[in-house]
Amino acid sequence: MLSLAVCVSAADSSPRFRADTQQTDTTPADASVRGQGQLLSAFFGLDNGLPMQAHLGICLGAGKADGMPVIFDREVDVQTLQAGDFQVLTRSGKVGKIACVTLFPAIDQGELRTALLVGEFGSAQNDPPVSVEIVGNLYSASRSVNYKSAKVGVTPLEAGPTLVLVQAVPPAQWQLGKKAGIGRGAGSGCPNPTAQIVRAVWAGGVVKANGDEAGEAERLLYRVLLEQNDGSFQSVVPFALADLGDGDNNHLLCLDVAGTPRKVSFPAGHLIDPRGDLNPATEMTVAPAPLP
């Protein structure tokens, strides 16, 4: 899950990012879009665990509801995102009830791929959610793919957060020197001198066990495997960690050395999700930067 403290206290008022409660798909089919988008993960983050004040900061009905971040393989077209685009099924075959869906707080440049589903998705003990499917027309930001019919299994409630995607960040999205703020697009940027940036996307929002934002200790735990021009490999630690201060599920790994990033790893037992589950050891192959 994403950080509910941020969701509740700094919910964005812009219509573009306001939680959507529409229970039916209102996006017309576009026959020119023939690509099929994919879902990377659905993380059962909280079972009746959203705070009561979430009905003010997220949407009516969010208090004491379930929370489930769903991550797409590309950024999505916000205007085509409705609660009715999603269908959650439980182990017994029941359809979950979705109160709303929001991209907040993961809305910095390059982040519009994590949708937080809020509602009632079954009981973790008796009838847990097992799958999420896109049943409406929901398009990528570039209109290159439609996510309708994309489906993914649900990570169980008791599982800890893992990396879901690591991807090179195009220079147009770097925002070097940006300070952390409050509200929409609040994550900090990498400092100078930065040679390249890798985005690390977790299954849900992660913080340290004491509830604080990740910092220097966590930076030193990240490892990025770089391939050099001569074919050799070098394991490096990011010289800075960014996209902090906004409570989302993204970290920016700031690198000051050359080479092609191939893998990112992070050891077990240092970050927790909103339920308090510690992360297992996690490693991902680096995906290339998205096309403009």
C-alpha positions in Angstrom: 0.0 0.0 0.0 0.9 3.6 -0.3 1.5 5.7 2.7 -2.0 6.5 4.1 -0.7 9.4 6.2 0.2 11.2 3.0 -3.0 10.2 1.2 -5.2 11.4 4.0 -3.4 14.6 5.0 -2.4 15.9 1.5 -4.9 14.6 -0.9 -4.7 16.5 -4.1 -7.6 18.7 -5.1 -6.9 18.7 -8.8 -9.7 17.0 -10.7 -7.1 15.1 -12.7 -5.9 13.2 -9.6 -9.0 13.1 -7.4 -10.1 9.7 -6.4 -12.6 8.3 -9.0 -15.8 6.7 -7.7 -17.5 5.9 -11.1 -18.7 2.3 -10.9 -19.0 1.8 -14.6 -16.5 2.2 -17.4 -17.2 5.5 -19.2 -14.2 5.4 -21.6 -15.2 4.8 -25.3 -13.4 2.0 -27.1 -10.6 3.2 -29.4 -10.1 0.7 -32.2 -6.9 2.3 -33.2 -5.2 1.1 -30.0 -4.3 -2.5 -30.6 -1.6 -3.1 -28.0 -2.3 -5.1 -24.9 -1.1 -3.6 -21.6 -0.1 -5.8 -18.7 -0.5 -5.6 -14.9 2.7 -6.1 -12.9 1.2 -6.6 -9.4 -1.7 -6.3 -7.1 -0.7 -6.1 -3.4 -3.3 -6.7 -0.7 -1.9 -4.1 1.6 -4.6 -3.6 4.3 -7.7 -5.6 5.3 -10.2 -3.2 6.8 -7.2 -1.2 7.8 -7.6 2.2 6.3 -8.0 4.9 9.0 -11.4 6.4 9.6 -10.3 9.8 8.3 -9.6 8.2 4.9 -13.2 9.0 3.9 -12.1 12.7 4.0 -8.7 12.4 2.3 -9.4 9.6 -0.2 -13.2 9.1 -0.8 -16.5 8.4 1.0 -16.4 4.8 2.2 -12.6 4.6 2.5 -12.6 4.6 6.4 -11.9 1.1 7.7 -11.8 -0.2 4.1 -9.3 -2.5 2.3 -6.5 -1.1 0.3 -4.8 -2.6 -2.7 -2.2 -0.9 -4.9 -2.3 -2.2 -8.5 0.8 -1.5 -10.7 0.7 -1.2 -14.5 3.6 -1.8 -16.9 3.3 1.8 -18.3 2.0 5.1 -17.1 -1.8 5.3 -17.5 -4.0 8.0 -19.1 -5.6 9.4 -16.0 -8.7 10.6 -17.9 -9.6 6.9 -18.7 -9.2 5.6 -15.1 -12.5 4.7 -13.3 -13.2 2.5 -10.3 -15.5 0.5 -12.6 -12.5 -0.5 -14.8 -11.3 -2.9 -12.1 -12.8 -6.3 -10.9 -11.4 -8.0 -7.8 -12.3 -11.7 -7.3 -12.0 -13.6 -4.0 -11.0 -17.2 -3.6 -14.7 -18.2 -3.5 -15.5 -16.3 -6.7 -17.2 -13.3 -5.1 -16.7 -9.9 -6.7 -15.2 -7.3 -4.5 -16.7 -3.8 -4.0 -14.5 -0.9 -5.1 -15.4 2.4 -3.5 -12.8 4.4 -5.4 -9.5 4.3 -7.2 -6.7 7.0 -7.0 -3.2 7.4 -8.3 -2.3 9.6 -5.4 0.4 9.9 -4.0 2.5 8.3 -6.7 2.0 11.2 -9.2 5.5 12.7 -9.8 6.8 12.7 -13.3 7.1 9.1 -14.6 5.0 7.6 -11.7 1.5 7.4 -13.0 1.4 3.6 -13.0 0.2 2.8 -9.4 -3.5 2.8 -8.8 -4.7 2.4 -5.2 -8.0 0.5 -5.0 -10.1 1.2 -2.0 -13.1 -0.9 -1.0 -14.1 -4.4 0.3 -12.1 -7.2 -1.3 -12.8 -10.1 0.9 -11.4 -11.4 4.2 -7.7 -12.2 4.5 -8.5 -15.3 6.7 -11.7 -16.6 5.2 -12.0 -15.5 1.6 -9.0 -13.5 0.4 -8.8 -11.7 -2.9 -6.9 -13.7 -5.5 -7.1 -11.8 -8.8 -7.6 -8.3 -10.3 -8.8 -7.9 -13.9 -9.3 -4.7 -15.9 -12.8 -5.0 -17.3 -13.1 -1.5 -18.9 -11.2 0.6 -21.4 -8.2 1.9 -19.6 -5.4 3.3 -21.8 -1.7 4.0 -21.3 -0.7 7.7 -21.3 0.8 7.3 -24.8 -2.3 5.5 -26.1 -0.1 2.7 -27.2 -2.0 0.0 -25.2 -5.4 -0.8 -23.8 -5.4 -2.6 -20.4 -8.8 -4.1 -20.8 -8.6 -7.9 -20.1 -5.2 -7.6 -18.3 -5.2 -9.7 -15.2 -2.8 -10.4 -12.3 -2.8 -12.5 -9.2 -3.0 -10.8 -5.8 -0.1 -10.9 -3.4 -1.4 -12.1 0.0 -1.9 -9.7 2.9 0.8 -11.3 5.1 3.5 -11.0 2.4 6.1 -8.2 2.7 6.7 -5.6 0.0 9.0 -6.4 -2.9 10.4 -4.5 -5.9 8.0 -4.8 -8.9 9.8 -2.7 -11.5 13.2 -1.0 -11.8 13.6 1.2 -14.8 16.1 3.7 -16.2 14.7 7.2 -16.0 14.9 9.4 -19.1 16.7 12.8 -18.5 13.5 14.7 -19.3 12.1 13.5 -15.9 15.2 14.0 -13.7 14.3 17.3 -12.0 17.7 17.6 -10.4 17.9 19.5 -7.2 14.1 19.4 -6.6 13.2 19.6 -2.9 10.5 17.5 -1.3 7.3 19.4 -0.8 3.7 18.8 0.2 0.9 17.4 -1.9 0.9 16.7 -5.6 4.4 15.9 -7.2 6.1 16.3 -3.8 9.0 13.8 -4.1 12.6 15.1 -4.0 14.8 15.0 -7.0 18.4 13.7 -7.4 21.2 16.1 -6.7 24.0 17.2 -8.9 26.2 15.7 -10.1 23.9 12.9 -11.4 25.0 10.8 -14.3 22.0 8.5 -14.5 18.9 7.6 -12.5 17.1 4.3 -11.9 13.5 4.2 -10.6 12.7 1.5 -8.0 9.0 0.8 -7.8 7.8 -1.2 -4.8 4.6 -3.2 -4.6 3.2 -0.7 -2.1 4.4 2.2 -0.1 7.5 1.5 2.1 9.0 3.2 5.2 11.4 2.2 7.9 10.2 0.0 10.8 9.9 3.2 13.0 7.7 4.8 10.4 10.3 7.3 9.1 11.1 7.8 5.4 13.9 5.8 3.9 17.3 7.6 4.2 21.0 7.1 4.3 21.0 3.7 5.9 18.6 2.4 3.2 20.6 4.1 0.4 23.6 2.1 1.5 21.7 -1.1 1.2 20.6 -0.7 -2.5 23.0 -2.3 -5.0 23.0 -1.5 -8.7 24.8 -3.8 -11.1 26.4 -1.9 -14.0 27.7 -3.4 -17.2 30.7 -1.5 -18.6 31.6 -1.1 -22.3 34.3 -3.9 -22.0 31.7 -6.4 -20.8 32.8 -6.3 -17.2 30.3 -5.7 -14.3 30.5 -3.4 -11.3 28.2 -3.4 -8.3 27.7 0.2 -7.0 25.7 1.9 -4.2 23.6 5.0 -5.3 25.4 8.2 -4.3 22.0 9.6 -3.3 18.4 8.4 -2.7 15.6 10.6 -4.0 11.8 10.7 -4.5 11.6 11.0 -0.7 9.1 12.9 1.4 5.9 12.0 -0.5 4.9 8.7 0.9 4.6 6.8 -2.3 6.1 3.5 -3.5 8.9 4.9 -5.7 12.6 5.6 -4.9 15.0 7.2 -7.3 18.5 5.7 -7.2 20.9 8.5 -8.2 24.1 7.3 -9.8 27.3 9.3 -10.5 29.1 6.6 -12.5 28.9 5.4 -16.1 27.7 2.0 -17.2 24.4 0.3 -18.2 22.3 -0.6 -15.2 21.3 -4.3 -15.4 20.0 -5.3 -11.9 18.9 -3.7 -8.6 18.8 -5.5 -5.3 17.8 -4.7 -1.8 18.3 -7.0 1.3 15.6 -8.4 3.5 14.2 -6.9 6.7 14.7 -3.1 6.4 11.4 -1.6 5.0 7.8 -2.2 6.0 4.4 -1.8 4.3 1.5 0.0 6.1 0.6 -3.2 7.9 4.1 -3.6 9.3 5.3 -6.5 7.2 9.0 -6.5 6.5 10.4 -6.8 3.0 12.0 -10.0 1.8 15.2 -9.9 -0.2 14.3 -8.6 -3.6 16.0 -8.2 -6.9 14.9 -7.0 -10.4 16.3 -6.7 -13.9 16.5 -3.1 -15.0 14.0 -2.2 -17.8 15.0 0.4 -20.4 13.7 4.0 -20.1 10.2 4.4 -21.5 9.8 5.9 -24.9 8.6 9.5 -25.1 
